[in-house]
Amino acid sequence: MSLARLINVTKRLGTETILDNANLWIESGERIGLIGRNGEGKTTILRLLTGQLEPDSGTVEKMRGLRIAYLPQVPQLDTSATILETVLASRQDLLELEKKLEQLAEKLITANNHIVAEYDRLQEAFRREDGFAFRGRAKQILGALGFKKSDLNARVGTLSGGQRTRLLLASVLLSNADLFLLDEPENHLDLKAREWLETFIAESQKTFVVVSHDRRMLNHVVTRIVEVERARLHVFSGNYDAYRAHREQAVAQQRKRFEQQQEFVEKTTKWISRFRYKKTKARQVQSRIRLLEKLEEIDTPKDSSRPFYLKFCEKPQGSSPACVANHLTMSYGGRPLYSDFSLEISRQECIGIIGPNGCGKTTLLRHLAQRLTEGAPQCQGTVRYGHNVVVGFYEQLHDSLCMKNTVLAELQAERPEVPPEELRTLLGCFGFTGDAVFKSIDGLSGGERSRVAIAKLVLSRADLLLLDEPTNHLDIPSREILEEALGQFRGARVIVSHDRELLDRLSDRLIVFESSGPRVFAGNYSDYFSSCKEEKPTRPPRSVKQNTAESSPQRTAQNTAKKLKRQMEEIEQRISELETRVELLENTFITSSPREYQVMYSLKNEYDQIKKQLDSLYKTWQELAEKQEALETPPG
């Protein structure tokens, strides 16, 4: 069953045609990945589906009563509400039902048949919509997206932009929509949250259209890829890898048809020129001219949709390590981020840094870049570079860019001795051609600023690249080109990233931030993720005494973990018993006669008491789960 359709839709923004005669069918239960270069029109499609935009021609059809939940890239939220209030507001229908049930419950003691019947009807509607569990589900989603229990009563106005995006995502996922439109939902999510979101979408029975540059997510989640290119939509069955295979085959076929057509046009044009003025051939000449005029032109094939090409400058490498860091220690606001951490970086290796948001990844990278004040009380340790090593530092927020500069002036400030013609040639490789080099940095998009910052790195002739989320704001083709260039780079690289494809392709080692601080892991992200799934705590043999200083804390942690597990199992058993009783009471409410309102009133009291017990048990279980999580090693 089609939930929505775009039929021959054309949309223009100013003088630019964003969509030209585009067609798209969205079927119930599908998970569609919407991909394409930045600025091609992906967000425009979502806004057409929500009704925020109207097509210039064509039709947008939607199933009657279709409920749509939309996650935009820039959230608009009530800053005076709390985090929990904001998420619960996405189920306003349940909040209103809950309020009506509370009002009717107060009247049950003196209820007439009409009130009892209304109470039964509302309670059944509340149960059908899973109303008894939606508050707990809201907290579960918030927790999975990185919000702690202590955050739930914080005001939205105190949150960062990234936190607000995650909050809006939680609201969207809790909603009871038929069609979910998610515009880059992976933004501001750490690896653990991304993997949770993938599981959520994959296991849902609802319909999703996801705009994403996360190739791992597109592989794990979607069942169909829709590519937006040159104002047209191209549809491919399967996930992103399947799309790549289909795309390469389609490009090869298109190239062949294009070359055949060009050969035909060339031969026909020569024939016309040869016989144009020969009377005996006049009819044939005119026939072939008409044939060329009616010929539908095949577009020039674009190999891999590459927006630019990239190669880092290199120079001869020395034999000493690129960087040696000893006993690095850093705290923030009294909270230790890492302590006594040491690392040696060889000249040609690549190290990835991963961990939850806020754990200290960027701080460690800045420490390695000598951007922190060594010797300050909160910052200790030494960082030393190898002989003649030049460091290139890419900042996620592009603080090093001068917003008042033009694109060309920004590169001239980096290498004033390089002729402007050479700089313009380099900028052309990054998609800045013609007058685009005179654009102000302040007026560029996030992706354009990223490309300017990478261009500055190319000019720096660095031996050691320190990169903080270099693929943020880049579309998939740009990410793949950057990966290729970084893979060919013969210097050292340290990369903070949530891009699992990049980490898998480039990383020789990982610095993993865990609850106890950072540790070094030999391998890429997939190796680390597999090791986390396989790792199980082992009990030392009884015959071996553990007298070392390190074994006692380990044994204490194991004992604590066992105790927590036992307590959680006991609580889960009790919750199961109470939920069974709740289900029995709810069935009783449904099947009982309205005349038995006094009995139902008594059962309602029991029901309310059980619900209070369940709320308390859920709370206790959550607290124990958080303690258990702190003892374990989280993946990613």
PyMOL commands that set and color helices and strands:
alter all, ss='L'
color gray80, all
select helices_A, chain A and resi 42-50+83-105+108-110+113-128+134-144+149-151+156-158+161-174+191-203+215-221+240-275+279-294+303-305+361-368+407-414+420-429+434-438+441-443+446-460+476-488+500-506+525-534+551-591+594-631
alter helices_A, ss='H'
color red, helices_A
select strands_A, chain A and resi 2-13+16-27+31-35+57-62+68-71+179-183+207-211+224-229+232-237+323-332+335-345+350-354+379-385+391-394+464-468+492-496+509-514+517-522
alter strands_A, ss='S'
color yellow, strands_A
deselect
rebuild
show_as cartoon
